[in-house]
Amino acid sequence: MLHPVNQPVDLEAVFPARAPYPRPTGFRWQGRRYRVEEVHLVHERREGATRLLLYSVTADGALIQLLYDSSRARWYLDGVYVEEG
């Protein structure tokens, strides 16, 4: 289940020459640096004129959802997946 966080992060990314989206490599959240180990999914959606990019990534062993808000040119830690039970 996705536990919502919705807090801004400082993100590091690479921009591959022929890729449609940047690839996150790491981010800083609450004073700690997280290394992105794998990008599982990138999903683009629109809210009005705003383009949002949602990334599901594994970072330091945790499954995390990152969000890029194009209207603010800002990255957010959108949520952390936690196991139920």
Rosetta silent file (secondary structure, phi, psi, omega in degrees, C-alpha in Angstrom):
SEQUENCE: MLHPVNQPVDLEAVFPARAPYPRPTGFRWQGRRYRVEEVHLVHERREGATRLLLYSVTADGALIQLLYDSSRARWYLDGVYVEEG
SCORE:     score description
SCORE:     0.000 S_00000001
   1 L     0.000  142.142 -179.565    0.000    0.000    0.000 S_00000001
   2 E   -84.631  120.089  175.404    1.264    3.493   -0.805 S_00000001
   3 E   -92.498  113.209 -176.495    1.798    5.633    2.282 S_00000001
   4 E   -65.288  139.346  177.334    1.486    9.291    1.112 S_00000001
   5 E  -121.827  -54.970  177.406    4.382   11.628    1.941 S_00000001
   6 E    52.118   55.315  177.344    4.163   14.531   -0.577 S_00000001
   7 E  -123.728  142.442 -179.556    7.341   16.335    0.519 S_00000001
   8 E   -65.975  147.603  176.548    9.849   18.131   -1.735 S_00000001
   9 E  -133.152  155.764  169.381   13.196   16.477   -2.434 S_00000001
  10 E   -92.184  122.662 -172.085   16.432   17.527   -4.094 S_00000001
  11 E  -116.013  142.087  172.775   16.879   15.089   -6.966 S_00000001
  12 E  -107.475  137.738 -178.546   19.875   14.010   -9.045 S_00000001
  13 E  -148.840  159.352  170.265   19.153   12.686  -12.524 S_00000001
  14 E  -111.999  154.315 -178.846   20.737   11.854  -15.843 S_00000001
  15 L  -120.108   85.852 -178.776   19.190   12.790  -19.156 S_00000001
  16 L   -59.171  144.507 -172.805   19.920    9.955  -21.624 S_00000001
  17 L   -56.722  -41.795 -174.540   20.198   11.143  -25.236 S_00000001
  18 L  -111.914   14.782 -179.764   17.341    9.093  -26.703 S_00000001
  19 L   -93.812  144.666 -178.635   15.146    8.610  -23.639 S_00000001
  20 L   -76.686  -17.514 -176.027   11.842   10.459  -23.286 S_00000001
  21 L  -133.814  153.139  172.447   12.296   11.076  -19.538 S_00000001
  22 L   -66.498  155.826  179.109   15.131   11.884  -17.137 S_00000001
  23 E  -112.767  112.377  178.537   16.412    8.958  -15.026 S_00000001
  24 E   -63.935  138.042  177.099   16.676    9.651  -11.278 S_00000001
  25 E  -115.515  -19.402  179.119   19.956    8.469   -9.741 S_00000001
  26 E  -177.038  165.041  176.873   19.533    9.773   -6.196 S_00000001
  27 E  -154.356  159.709  178.002   17.726   12.236   -3.991 S_00000001
  28 E  -115.195  126.102 -179.638   18.036   13.989   -0.647 S_00000001
  29 E  -139.883  128.015 -179.339   15.107   13.853    1.768 S_00000001
  30 L    52.058   43.432  175.357   15.068   14.972    5.410 S_00000001
  31 L    78.583    1.210 -178.806   18.837   15.461    5.377 S_00000001
  32 E  -115.730  141.814  177.794   19.596   11.951    4.115 S_00000001
  33 E   -95.342  131.863  177.505   20.810   10.957    0.659 S_00000001
  34 E  -113.994  136.088  177.906   19.110    8.009   -1.045 S_00000001
  35 E   -98.736  125.880  177.734   20.627    6.197   -4.020 S_00000001
  36 E   -78.800  118.728 -178.646   18.145    5.065   -6.680 S_00000001
  37 E   -87.609  -36.565 -176.751   18.961    1.447   -7.458 S_00000001
  38 E  -154.552  140.428  172.561   16.295    0.783  -10.072 S_00000001
  39 E  -101.288  119.414 -176.369   13.542    2.619  -11.923 S_00000001
  40 E   -91.627  -37.228 -172.953   10.560    0.276  -12.294 S_00000001
  41 E  -155.571  141.782  170.810    7.986    2.468  -13.994 S_00000001
  42 E  -125.930  128.902 -178.375    7.557    5.971  -15.373 S_00000001
  43 E  -130.329  131.139  177.991    4.039    7.239  -15.927 S_00000001
  44 E  -104.598  136.278  173.505    3.051   10.595  -17.396 S_00000001
  45 E  -143.280  163.606  179.781   -0.269   12.235  -16.614 S_00000001
  46 E  -121.752  141.715  170.412   -1.783   15.677  -16.953 S_00000001
  47 E  -123.350   96.615 -172.081   -3.793   17.759  -14.544 S_00000001
  48 L    66.680 -126.729  179.225   -5.067   20.571  -16.723 S_00000001
  49 L   -87.894   -5.303 -176.966   -2.011   22.123  -18.356 S_00000001
  50 E   -84.308  126.289  175.512    0.362   20.634  -15.765 S_00000001
  51 E   -92.688  126.187  177.625    2.476   17.676  -16.854 S_00000001
  52 E  -115.792  137.722  173.053    3.272   15.261  -14.013 S_00000001
  53 E  -114.061  125.074  177.919    5.809   12.442  -14.165 S_00000001
  54 E  -109.255  128.352  179.793    5.388    9.609  -11.646 S_00000001
  55 E  -118.186  131.044  168.004    8.329    7.287  -11.027 S_00000001
  56 E  -101.852  120.410 -175.182    8.248    4.026   -9.083 S_00000001
  57 E  -134.295  158.561  166.786   11.807    3.357   -7.910 S_00000001
  58 E  -102.407  125.560  179.447   13.776    1.263   -5.485 S_00000001
  59 E  -134.676  120.208 -177.736   16.026    3.481   -3.358 S_00000001
  60 L    48.772   42.144  175.053   18.165    2.058   -0.561 S_00000001
  61 L    84.587   -4.867 -178.801   15.958   -1.047   -0.507 S_00000001
  62 E  -105.570  144.625  175.154   12.628    0.804   -0.237 S_00000001
  63 E   -88.885  119.942 -169.106    9.955    1.022   -2.928 S_00000001
  64 E  -130.435  148.027  173.498    9.272    4.734   -3.416 S_00000001
  65 E  -111.393  123.196  177.007    7.136    6.894   -5.675 S_00000001
  66 E  -107.131  149.925 -178.209    8.691   10.147   -6.923 S_00000001
  67 E  -132.415  132.396  171.996    6.738   12.897   -8.650 S_00000001
  68 E  -108.660  123.447  179.307    7.914   15.668  -10.962 S_00000001
  69 E  -103.523  108.373 -175.001    5.550   18.654  -11.183 S_00000001
  70 L   -69.140  -26.799 -179.333    6.329   20.567  -14.393 S_00000001
  71 L   -70.352  -27.101  178.977    4.329   23.666  -13.389 S_00000001
  72 L  -106.094   -7.540 -174.176    6.589   24.174  -10.358 S_00000001
  73 L    50.647   51.115 -173.148    9.712   22.530  -11.851 S_00000001
  74 E  -138.535  143.641  176.559    9.923   20.599   -8.561 S_00000001
  75 E  -100.929  145.451  179.619   10.444   16.988   -7.448 S_00000001
  76 E  -134.343  145.677  165.066    8.528   15.386   -4.583 S_00000001
  77 E   -83.230  103.460 -173.023    8.698   12.172   -2.629 S_00000001
  78 E   -76.239  -37.721 -179.402    5.076   11.301   -3.332 S_00000001
  79 E  -174.747  165.978  177.514    4.878    8.162   -1.213 S_00000001
  80 E  -123.113  131.912  177.564    6.538    5.067    0.230 S_00000001
  81 E   -81.186  129.334  178.199    5.164    1.592   -0.326 S_00000001
  82 L  -124.772  145.246  177.897    4.676   -0.356    2.899 S_00000001
  83 L   -76.586  140.604  176.069    3.597   -3.955    3.357 S_00000001
  84 L   -91.844  148.418  173.697    0.288   -4.539    5.035 S_00000001
  85 L   112.879    0.000    0.000   -0.137   -7.126    7.732 S_00000001
